[in-house]
Amino acid sequence: MERETYDNPFDALMDTPEAAANMTLRSDLMRAIRKEVQGWGEAQTAAAARLSVSQPRLNDLLRNRINKFSLDALVTLASRAGLTVRLDVKTAAMA
């Protein structure tokens, strides 16, 4: 049996390249938001208020519950956290 290797774990886990790309973007956004929020050094209730979400919703984010967040929701949270979100799009040949 030949082993397959992947540059991105989501390529191995997801059924389609599109789903893998979506999960990769969501993961990157969650990581950036989590880092920013943890840098605030605030209690979750205060950080949740800054993001205009409930404390349980923030807890989902901090615990990497990626399936509970759409890409759109994460872009909104990143903006509320004071982050600038940019998307870098390349052709497959350039990647």
Kinemage of the C-alpha trace (Angstrom):
@kinemage 1
@onewidth
@group {chain A} dominant
@subgroup {mainchain}
@vectorlist {calphas} color= white
{ca met a 1} P 0.000 0.000 0.000
{ca glu a 2} L 1.416 3.361 -1.054
{ca arg a 3} L 1.290 6.254 1.395
{ca glu a 4} L -0.095 9.576 0.314
{ca thr a 5} L 1.402 12.779 1.629
{ca tyr a 6} L -0.302 16.149 1.830
{ca asp a 7} L 0.948 19.688 2.284
{ca asn a 8} L -2.228 20.574 4.151
{ca pro a 9} L -4.018 18.229 6.585
{ca phe a 10} L -7.399 19.412 5.316
{ca asp a 11} L -6.515 18.023 1.875
{ca ala a 12} L -6.462 14.590 3.491
{ca leu a 13} L -9.547 15.102 5.646
{ca met a 14} L -11.989 16.766 3.291
{ca asp a 15} L -13.827 15.217 0.342
{ca thr a 16} L -13.087 17.983 -2.146
{ca pro a 17} L -10.355 20.545 -2.753
{ca glu a 18} L -12.975 23.270 -2.330
{ca ala a 19} L -13.932 22.033 1.134
{ca ala a 20} L -10.241 21.766 2.074
{ca ala a 21} L -9.635 25.354 0.943
{ca asn a 22} L -12.621 26.591 2.973
{ca met a 23} L -11.440 24.756 6.093
{ca thr a 24} L -7.903 26.091 5.645
{ca leu a 25} L -9.162 29.678 5.501
{ca arg a 26} L -11.401 29.131 8.501
{ca ser a 27} L -8.554 27.595 10.471
{ca asp a 28} L -6.195 30.465 9.629
{ca leu a 29} L -8.799 33.028 10.679
{ca met a 30} L -9.599 31.213 13.915
{ca arg a 31} L -5.910 31.061 14.799
{ca ala a 32} L -5.432 34.787 14.160
{ca ile a 33} L -8.544 35.794 16.118
{ca arg a 34} L -7.641 33.507 19.028
{ca lys a 35} L -4.118 34.966 19.181
{ca glu a 36} L -5.494 38.511 19.147
{ca val a 37} L -8.121 37.820 21.833
{ca gln a 38} L -5.624 36.053 24.086
{ca gly a 39} L -3.315 39.060 23.718
{ca trp a 40} L -5.995 41.255 25.225
{ca gly a 41} L -5.528 39.491 28.559
{ca glu a 42} L -9.211 39.879 29.410
{ca ala a 43} L -11.766 37.524 30.866
{ca gln a 44} L -13.853 35.719 28.264
{ca thr a 45} L -16.946 37.725 29.156
{ca ala a 46} L -15.163 41.023 28.477
{ca ala a 47} L -13.550 39.717 25.278
{ca ala a 48} L -16.910 38.372 24.101
{ca ala a 49} L -18.492 41.767 24.691
{ca arg a 50} L -15.738 43.423 22.601
{ca leu a 51} L -16.548 40.991 19.778
{ca ser a 52} L -20.337 41.356 20.220
{ca val a 53} L -20.814 37.624 20.800
{ca ser a 54} L -21.877 35.544 23.775
{ca gln a 55} L -19.250 34.067 26.069
{ca pro a 56} L -20.165 30.497 25.001
{ca arg a 57} L -19.708 31.546 21.360
{ca leu a 58} L -16.256 32.944 22.150
{ca asn a 59} L -15.441 29.759 24.032
{ca asp a 60} L -16.277 27.766 20.882
{ca leu a 61} L -13.785 29.887 18.981
{ca leu a 62} L -11.068 29.579 21.623
{ca arg a 63} L -11.538 25.805 21.720
{ca asn a 64} L -11.160 25.488 17.935
{ca arg a 65} L -14.698 24.285 17.265
{ca ile a 66} L -14.241 25.097 13.594
{ca asn a 67} L -17.492 23.474 12.460
{ca lys a 68} L -19.477 26.036 14.441
{ca phe a 69} L -18.172 28.958 12.351
{ca ser a 70} L -18.695 29.908 8.739
{ca leu a 71} L -16.010 31.742 6.832
{ca asp a 72} L -18.277 34.801 6.767
{ca ala a 73} L -18.746 34.738 10.564
{ca leu a 74} L -14.996 34.497 11.096
{ca val a 75} L -14.307 37.438 8.793
{ca thr a 76} L -16.782 39.470 10.846
{ca leu a 77} L -15.161 38.426 14.132
{ca ala a 78} L -11.692 39.207 12.786
{ca ser a 79} L -12.835 42.683 11.831
{ca arg a 80} L -14.391 43.226 15.255
{ca ala a 81} L -11.088 42.109 16.800
{ca gly a 82} L -9.329 44.859 14.875
{ca leu a 83} L -7.716 42.570 12.333
{ca thr a 84} L -7.524 43.287 8.622
{ca val a 85} L -8.471 40.281 6.499
{ca arg a 86} L -7.057 39.953 3.011
{ca leu a 87} L -7.380 37.066 0.608
{ca asp a 88} L -4.442 36.164 -1.607
{ca val a 89} L -5.678 34.365 -4.731
{ca lys a 90} L -3.279 32.582 -7.075
{ca thr a 91} L -3.683 30.257 -9.994
{ca ala a 92} L -2.946 26.605 -9.245
{ca ala a 93} L 0.222 26.809 -11.340
{ca met a 94} L 1.558 29.581 -9.082
{ca ala a 95} L 0.740 27.838 -5.800
